[in-house]
Amino acid sequence: MNYPSLPSLLEKVAQLRANGAIDLSTEEDLSIAVMNLVSIEEHCFFSSQKTGNQSYLDLLDQVRQARAELLGQLIDRHEGESWCISKHLLAATMRLIEVGTKRRAAGQPELARQTFDRAYQLYGLFWSLRLKLNEPGAIATAVSAEARASEKSGSTKPWDYRAIVDKLVDCCDERAKK
């Protein structure tokens, strides 16, 4: 089975952009909004439990409805449990960003860096699923294959899930917002 190289992934996304099928700049902003809505849902739940004020659960319902609607703009077709996987990848990314920030503030820069790296990896996994870059699991196999090829040839570090975000998704790319 042939797995995608990074250049072929970049080409696929360039075609999607050119056809107007995808606006990754806007979608990155939307994915961050979904992350925050998931966090708000969590805070509403815990606030209801800590205070006994059930009105937080009413707020949770409204936030959940908004989150589901917005996530639906990112994940249009459900295959297996792709909807829930996407939601949990974004939620885990957001939570790890917060943990990394707390670790930095606690004077643990190396542990913070590791936590941020994991958050970014999970965010890349979300994008690989969102962009349907290949069958589930195939990207991981492609990363491993490219790593082995890179080691043999002595070339630079191969692409990984980080590259999906680094090279494909850029909320600051105003050119994509024509």
PyMOL commands that set and color helices and strands:
alter all, ss='L'
color gray80, all
select helices_A, chain A and resi 6-18+24-51+55-74+82-105+109-130+138-153+161-168+174-177
alter helices_A, ss='H'
color red, helices_A
deselect
rebuild
show_as cartoon
